[in-house]
Amino acid sequence: MECVKNNDDIQRLKNNRIIGDIVLGHNAEIVFEGFNNVFAVKLGCKLLVENVKIKFFGDNGVAFIANNHLRNAQVCIYHSSWFYYGYNGFLNGSCQDGTQVFVDEGKGIFIGDNHRFSERIQIRTSDMHPFYDITSRKRLNGAQSVFIGDGVWLGHGCTILKNTRIGSGAIIGTQAVVASKTIPSNTIWAGNPAKQVRENVTWGDAGAKFFSSMFDQERSAQAEILPASVDMRSYTKDQSTISTAQFESEIALRQTAMERVDFLTVVSEKKTQNRFFIAQEVDI
């Protein structure tokens, strides 16, 4: 086992790699229980890690961070699995009650740019234990990847389970449970199990304090209409839109951790507005 709690520990690594410009701050820890795992920071980012525990179980796992900070999370990456964390995102909470990520069985979790996650979020690629049909003895519940697009808002206590695709600009309500769903862009989903409650929506950056007594009525009134100068986070399909199925088939062709890092680096550089658009299905 190799444990990294400060930047001096990085230099002592023998069986695993940390690549890029990284500063391990308060309550930050990266643990490797295996070989040939890679924690990579995108070139050009200066990553500050705080209140984060990342643990690699097994070999050839990948964590790729395309942001300048990673805070308030616990991430478990099992054998040959991968985790991508996009630019300009924010995870609320602390290490214990922030975002928990579990990725295993060679699958992946992708979190796009400009996301906002509240506290007590869980994202999982599997049920962590196998289920079997008694008659056939065949397994019923293999792991599947999770894709979360750009500009996605996850409300307090959300659970995002395997085989979920969330399109850019979507909003997931408090305590929602999303399992094996395809969430269209610019929609709101809520409940357990999650169901669509509204479409053609976006969200703003103003928090609750914006509307408190410390602000005057004029400013509160201004927030009732989104200014024309503010990005609507409205998405549509175009030539840049990426198929998540194609994405997964292509990354599966990369056998080593460094090959996957190279692939994710290319993906991180494709900054088109509509890359993770998902269309509204008629029967939702």
C-alpha positions in Angstrom: 0.0 0.0 0.0 1.2 3.5 -0.8 -0.4 6.5 1.0 0.0 10.1 -0.1 -0.9 12.9 2.4 1.5 15.6 1.3 3.6 16.5 -1.8 6.7 14.9 -0.4 4.9 11.5 -0.4 4.4 11.9 -4.2 8.1 11.7 -4.8 8.2 8.4 -2.8 5.7 6.5 -5.0 7.1 3.4 -6.7 4.2 1.4 -7.9 1.7 4.1 -8.9 1.7 7.6 -10.4 0.5 11.1 -9.6 0.9 13.3 -12.7 0.5 17.1 -13.0 0.5 20.2 -10.8 -1.1 19.2 -7.5 -1.1 20.6 -3.9 -2.4 18.3 -1.2 -4.1 20.6 1.4 -6.1 20.1 4.5 -7.5 16.6 5.1 -6.4 15.3 1.7 -5.3 11.7 1.2 -4.7 9.5 -1.8 -4.2 5.7 -1.1 -3.1 3.1 -3.6 -3.8 -0.6 -2.8 -2.4 -2.0 -6.0 -0.2 -1.3 -8.9 -0.1 0.9 -12.0 -2.9 3.2 -10.9 -2.7 6.9 -12.1 -4.1 10.1 -10.6 -3.7 12.7 -13.3 -4.3 16.4 -13.3 -4.9 18.0 -16.7 -2.1 20.0 -18.1 -2.6 23.7 -17.3 -4.6 23.1 -14.1 -3.1 23.7 -10.7 -5.1 21.4 -8.5 -5.7 22.0 -4.8 -7.1 19.0 -3.0 -8.9 19.6 0.3 -11.3 17.4 2.4 -10.9 14.6 0.0 -10.0 10.9 0.4 -9.3 8.9 -2.8 -8.6 5.2 -2.6 -7.5 2.9 -5.4 -8.3 -0.8 -4.9 -6.6 -3.1 -7.4 -4.6 -2.2 -10.5 -4.8 0.1 -13.5 -7.4 2.5 -12.1 -7.6 6.1 -13.3 -8.7 9.4 -11.7 -8.5 12.3 -14.2 -9.1 15.8 -12.8 -9.6 18.7 -15.2 -10.2 21.3 -12.5 -8.2 23.7 -10.2 -9.8 22.3 -7.0 -11.2 19.1 -5.7 -13.0 19.4 -2.4 -15.5 17.6 -0.1 -15.5 14.1 -1.6 -14.7 10.4 -1.0 -13.8 8.5 -4.2 -13.2 4.7 -4.4 -11.8 3.4 -7.7 -11.6 -0.3 -8.1 -9.6 -2.5 -10.5 -9.3 -1.1 -14.1 -12.1 1.5 -13.4 -11.9 5.3 -14.2 -13.2 8.6 -12.8 -13.3 11.9 -14.6 -14.0 15.2 -12.9 -14.6 18.3 -15.0 -13.7 21.9 -15.0 -15.2 24.7 -12.8 -17.4 22.4 -10.7 -18.3 22.6 -7.1 -19.0 19.9 -4.5 -20.7 21.2 -1.3 -20.3 19.7 2.2 -17.2 18.1 3.7 -15.2 14.9 3.2 -17.8 12.9 5.3 -21.1 14.5 4.0 -20.1 15.7 0.5 -20.0 13.6 -2.7 -19.3 9.9 -2.5 -18.2 8.1 -5.6 -17.8 4.3 -6.0 -16.7 3.1 -9.4 -15.9 -0.6 -10.1 -15.8 -3.6 -12.4 -13.9 -1.7 -15.1 -16.6 0.9 -15.6 -16.4 4.7 -15.2 -18.0 7.8 -13.8 -17.8 11.0 -15.8 -18.7 14.4 -14.3 -18.7 17.2 -16.8 -17.8 20.9 -16.5 -19.6 23.7 -14.5 -21.5 21.3 -12.2 -23.0 22.2 -8.8 -23.5 19.3 -6.3 -25.1 19.8 -2.9 -24.3 17.8 0.2 -24.7 14.0 0.7 -24.5 13.0 -3.0 -23.8 9.3 -3.9 -22.8 8.1 -7.3 -22.3 4.4 -8.0 -21.6 2.1 -10.9 -22.8 -1.1 -9.2 -24.8 -2.5 -6.4 -21.5 -3.5 -4.7 -22.7 -7.1 -4.2 -23.8 -9.6 -7.0 -27.4 -10.8 -7.3 -28.2 -14.2 -9.0 -31.2 -15.9 -10.5 -31.9 -19.0 -8.4 -32.8 -21.2 -11.3 -30.2 -20.3 -13.9 -27.6 -19.2 -11.3 -26.7 -16.3 -13.7 -25.8 -12.9 -12.4 -28.5 -10.2 -12.7 -26.8 -7.0 -11.9 -23.5 -6.2 -13.6 -21.9 -2.8 -13.2 -22.6 0.0 -15.7 -21.0 3.4 -16.2 -22.5 6.8 -15.2 -22.3 9.9 -17.3 -23.1 13.4 -16.0 -23.0 16.2 -18.6 -22.0 19.9 -18.3 -23.9 22.4 -16.1 -25.8 19.7 -14.1 -27.2 20.6 -10.7 -27.7 17.7 -8.1 -29.8 18.6 -5.1 -29.2 17.6 -1.5 -29.1 13.8 -0.9 -29.3 12.7 -4.5 -28.4 9.1 -5.3 -27.2 8.4 -8.9 -27.0 4.7 -9.7 -25.5 2.6 -12.5 -26.5 3.1 -16.2 -27.6 6.7 -15.7 -27.0 9.3 -18.3 -27.7 12.9 -17.3 -27.7 15.5 -20.1 -26.2 18.9 -19.8 -28.2 21.5 -17.9 -30.4 19.0 -16.1 -31.5 19.5 -12.5 -32.0 16.6 -10.1 -34.2 17.4 -7.0 -33.5 16.8 -3.3 -33.3 13.1 -2.3 -34.0 11.9 -5.8 -32.9 8.4 -6.7 -31.9 8.0 -10.3 -31.3 4.4 -11.6 -30.8 3.3 -15.2 -32.4 6.5 -16.5 -31.6 8.8 -19.4 -32.2 12.3 -18.3 -32.7 14.9 -21.1 -30.9 18.2 -21.1 -32.6 21.2 -19.4 -35.2 19.1 -17.5 -36.0 18.7 -13.8 -36.3 15.2 -12.3 -37.4 14.5 -8.7 -38.6 11.7 -6.5 -37.8 8.0 -5.7 -37.7 6.6 -8.3 -37.0 9.9 -10.1 -39.5 11.2 -12.7 -39.5 14.2 -15.0 -41.5 17.1 -13.6 -40.5 19.9 -16.0 -38.7 20.6 -19.2 -37.1 23.6 -20.9 -35.5 24.9 -17.7 -32.2 26.2 -16.6 -30.7 27.3 -13.2 -29.0 30.4 -11.9 -26.0 30.9 -9.6 -27.8 33.2 -7.1 -28.1 31.4 -3.8 -30.8 31.8 -1.0 -28.8 34.6 0.6 -29.4 36.7 -2.5 -33.0 37.0 -1.5 -32.5 37.5 2.2 -33.1 40.8 4.1 -29.5 41.8 3.7 -30.2 42.6 0.1 -32.6 45.3 -1.1 -35.8 44.8 -2.9 -34.3 46.1 -6.2 -31.7 43.4 -6.3 -34.3 40.7 -5.4 -36.5 41.9 -8.2 -33.7 41.7 -10.6 -33.3 38.0 -9.9 -36.9 37.3 -11.1 -35.7 37.6 -14.7 -32.4 36.0 -15.9 -30.4 38.9 -17.5 -29.7 38.6 -21.2 -25.9 38.7 -20.4 -26.1 35.5 -18.3 -25.5 32.1 -20.0 -28.8 30.3 -20.2 -27.2 26.9 -20.1 -29.5 25.9 -22.9 -28.3 22.9 -24.9 -29.2 21.4 -28.3 -27.9 18.7 -30.6 -25.2 19.6 -33.1 -22.2 18.0 -34.8 -20.2 18.2 -31.6 -22.6 16.1 -29.5 -21.0 13.0 -28.2 -22.7 9.6 -27.9 -22.1 8.2 -24.4 -22.2 4.7 -25.9 -19.5 5.5 -28.4 -17.5 7.2 -25.6 -17.6 4.1 -23.5 -16.8 1.7 -26.3 -13.7 3.9 -27.2 -12.4 4.1 -23.7 -12.9 0.3 -23.3 -10.3 -0.1 -26.1 -7.7 1.5 -23.9 -6.1 -1.3 -21.9 -3.6 0.5 -19.7 -4.2 3.4 -17.2 -2.0 5.8 -19.2 -3.9 5.0 -22.4 -7.1 6.0 -20.7 -5.5 9.1 -19.3 -4.5 10.1 -22.9 -8.0 9.5 -24.1 -9.6 11.5 -21.3 -7.2 14.3 -22.0 -8.5 14.6 -25.5 -12.1 14.6 -24.3 -11.3 17.3 -21.8 -10.1 19.6 -24.6 -13.3 19.4 -26.5 -15.0 22.4 -24.9 -18.0 22.6 -27.2 -21.3 23.8 -25.7 -23.4 20.9 -26.8 -21.0 17.9 -26.4 -23.2 16.2 -23.8 -26.7 17.1 -25.0 -29.4 14.5 -24.5 -32.7 14.9 -26.4 -36.2 14.8 -24.8 -37.9 11.5 -25.6 -41.6 11.8 -26.6 -42.8 9.2 -24.1 -41.2 10.6 -21.0 
